[in-house]
Amino acid sequence: MNTRLTSPHALLVALATAGVIGAVGAGAYTSARAVNAPTNAASVAPAAMVTLPDFSTITSRDGPAVVNISVTGTAKASDAEAAEMQGIDPEDPMFQFFRRFQGQMGPRAQQRDVPVRAQGSGFIVSPDGLIMTNAHVVKDAKEVTVKLTDRREFRAKVLGADAKTDIAVLKIEAKDLPTLALGNTKNLKVGEWVLAIGSPFGFESTVTAGVVSAKGRSLPDDSYVPFIQTDVAVNPGNSGGPLLNTRGEVVGINSQIYSRSGGYQGVSFAIPIDVAVQVKDQIVATGKATHARLGVAVQEVNQAFADSFKLDKPEGALVSNIEKGGPGDKAGIKAGDVIRKVDDQPIVSSGDLPAVIGQMTPGKKVTIELWRQGERQELSAKLGDASEKPTQVAKNESAAGQGKLGLALRPLQPQEKREAAIENGLLIEDVAGPSALAGVQAGDVLLAINGTPAKSLEQVREVVAKADKSVALLIQRGEDKIFVPVRIG
């Protein structure tokens, strides 16, 4: 029998009666009209309904503490890039003139300063004008203007910016300003409602809402931040704005989006407020932020590695390379170790390690729990300063013959040999120059060079040194083995 539903309320009751909705969770819904539900909906328990947060109250109360930030500055660009920045269509003949002119001028064409304008968001954290935002919002800024919701504008001073965490602190000369309360992320739950206020595409005081999608996300950007992932709509211009919980407390600073189009595609990332406050306090006190480093390169522990190392589950950070003379090297950490804890803080994924270490103070002594050859061990390490230029890392040192071949190589770990079903070989970590032109790829395994098995870096160096114009590389790519000729003369 077909039943016609004459109102959204009737549809709601029908779905609840059928069991489609009504369970505790985000799918439940109620409204003032639902109070007068007919008796055929009596089977739906009132306790099963969940009321949505009152976003309007949060916005009206906390919105005035969110600011719009306008930045002017300069950037180096070629003449063609300058034409594009100034709005000249690439199909315009004048654009082609710029491009030809750039080719004639050579490197000199890349030295032109062009004006750059950008916009972002921020929020006030003290009544006397202290403002937090993203470091990338004010990067290379010559002038920073802060606009309040009451339309007043102030020239802002950049007290400091930290690229590692993407946090910057501004100061405007004002009094009795509205401020936001700062929360914490320890109690923040995945699935919890959150709210963003900012200026996407310059549209000031824009409000968007969603839920926390995940916590502790590590991104491949050399960052020390365990990001909060949300599905809140965040776009260019939202950067630096607050992420608020349903109590109106700041739990994060909107920083990045995952996008193939340049706009929002359902995945956005915020810096946890705990990390941001720690950096803010350092900047206010000293004008800069410091971060510690351990001096190791790590990779993810998958199930195959867990099985090989006899780990109970695939957790931890697998050490692949060690900085010679660095803090990790001095502490006795070795390639193949799996770091599982730092001062009782669990290291679940490889991205946890730089986030935990980076938030510590240089010079601090930490206890590192690691897994080595099927046994748990503890080491003590004194952390270094991330701002110092690190000494040569084993990965760079192992670039055997890099001047001629353009290959960065390292020995395969035992478990990697077992997985690839080979006895000897060197993993190609990076490719440049002649090898890149020949089609060699990072991740290939070098098995032999000119017929000589690639058992060690020294053997490769010797063969390359004796070669004249070209060498034949036998590489394994996946399950295939192929010869690749590389000209070095």
Buried (B, 14 or more C-beta within 10 A) or exposed (E): EEEEEEEEBBEBBBBBBEEEBBEEEEEBBBEEEBEEBEEEBEEBEEEBBEEEBEBEEBBEEBBBBBBBBBBBBEBEBBBBBBBBBEEBEEEEEEBBBBBEBBEEBEEEBBEBEBEBEBBBBBBBBEEEBBBBBBBBBBBEBEEBBBBBBEEEEBEBEBBBBBEBBBBBBBBBEBEEBBBBEBBBBEEBEEEBBBBBBBBBEEEBBBBBBBBBBEBBBBBEEEBBBBBBBBBBBBBBBBBBBBBBBBEBBBBBBBBBBEBEEEEBEEBBBBBBBBBBBBBBEBBBEEEEBBBBBBBBBBEBBEEEBBEBBEBEEBBBBBBBBBBBEBBBBBBBBEBBBBBBBBEEBEBBBBBBBBBBBBBBEBEEEBEBBBBBEEEEEEBEBBBBBBEEEBEEBBBBBBBBBBEBBBBBBBBBBEBBBEEBEBEBBBBBBBBBBBBBEBBBEEEBBBBBBEEBBBBBBEBBBBBBEEBEEBBEBBBBBEEEEEEBEBEBE
